[in-house]
């Protein structure tokens, strides 16, 4: 469950970033941009729902990015309120 937890914590950051990168490549193809945006929004919604369900079932989730200690590294934390806010934003 540890790998799934880390993946669910980072997906709400990665999905919009990768969607934006893809949209830059298709800047002159409006139909493809709409399709990529729709797929990105659906993926964000799905990952947000999975994150909220994981937090609801297993409690607060936290992960250190890059294996750096807390004062120097980035800690991603998801509690129920944060998960619901990510879900509403997506």
C-alpha positions in Angstrom: 0.0 0.0 0.0 3.0 2.3 0.5 3.6 2.7 -3.3 -0.1 3.4 -4.0 -0.1 6.0 -1.2 2.8 7.9 -2.7 1.4 7.7 -6.2 -2.0 9.0 -5.0 -0.4 11.9 -3.2 1.6 13.1 -6.2 -1.0 12.5 -9.0 -3.0 15.7 -8.3 0.2 17.6 -9.0 1.4 15.6 -11.9 -1.8 15.2 -14.0 -2.4 19.0 -14.5 1.3 19.6 -15.1 1.5 16.9 -17.8 -1.8 18.0 -19.3 -0.5 21.6 -19.6 2.7 20.3 -21.3 0.7 18.3 -23.8 -1.5 21.3 -24.5 1.5 23.3 -25.5 2.4 20.8 -28.2 -1.1 21.0 -29.7 -1.6 24.8 -29.5 -2.9 25.1 -33.0 -5.2 22.0 -32.9 -8.3 23.1 -31.0 -10.1 19.7 -31.1 -7.1 17.9 -29.8 -6.7 20.5 -27.0 -10.3 19.9 -26.0 -9.8 16.1 -26.0 -6.5 16.3 -24.0 -8.2 18.8 -21.5 -11.2 16.5 -21.1 -8.9 13.4 -20.5 -6.8 15.4 -18.0 -9.8 16.6 -16.1 -11.2 13.1 -15.9 -7.9 11.7 -14.8 -7.7 14.4 -12.1 -11.2 13.6 -10.9 -10.5 9.9 -10.8 -7.2 10.3 -8.9 -8.9 12.8 -6.5 -11.7 10.4 -5.7 -9.2 7.6 -5.1 -7.2 9.9 -2.8 -10.2 10.8 -0.8 -11.3 7.2 -0.5 -7.8 6.2 0.6 -7.6 8.9 3.3 -11.1 8.0 4.5 -10.3 4.3 4.8 -6.6 4.5 6.0 -6.4 7.9 7.7 -4.0 10.8 7.1 -1.4 10.0 4.4 2.1 11.6 4.2 5.1 11.1 2.0 8.6 12.7 1.8 9.6 13.6 -1.7 13.2 12.9 -2.7 14.0 11.1 0.7 15.2 14.4 2.1 14.5 15.1 5.8 11.6 17.5 6.8 13.5 20.8 7.0 15.0 20.5 3.6 12.6 18.2 1.6 9.0 18.6 0.6 6.4 16.7 2.5 3.1 15.9 0.9 0.2 15.4 3.4 -3.4 14.5 2.6 -6.0 14.6 5.3 -9.8 14.4 4.7 -10.2 18.2 4.4 -7.3 18.5 2.0 -8.5 15.5 -0.1 -12.0 17.0 -0.4 -10.4 20.4 -1.4 -8.4 18.7 -4.1 -11.6 16.9 -5.3 -13.5 20.2 -5.4 -10.7 21.9 -7.3 -10.5 19.1 -9.8 
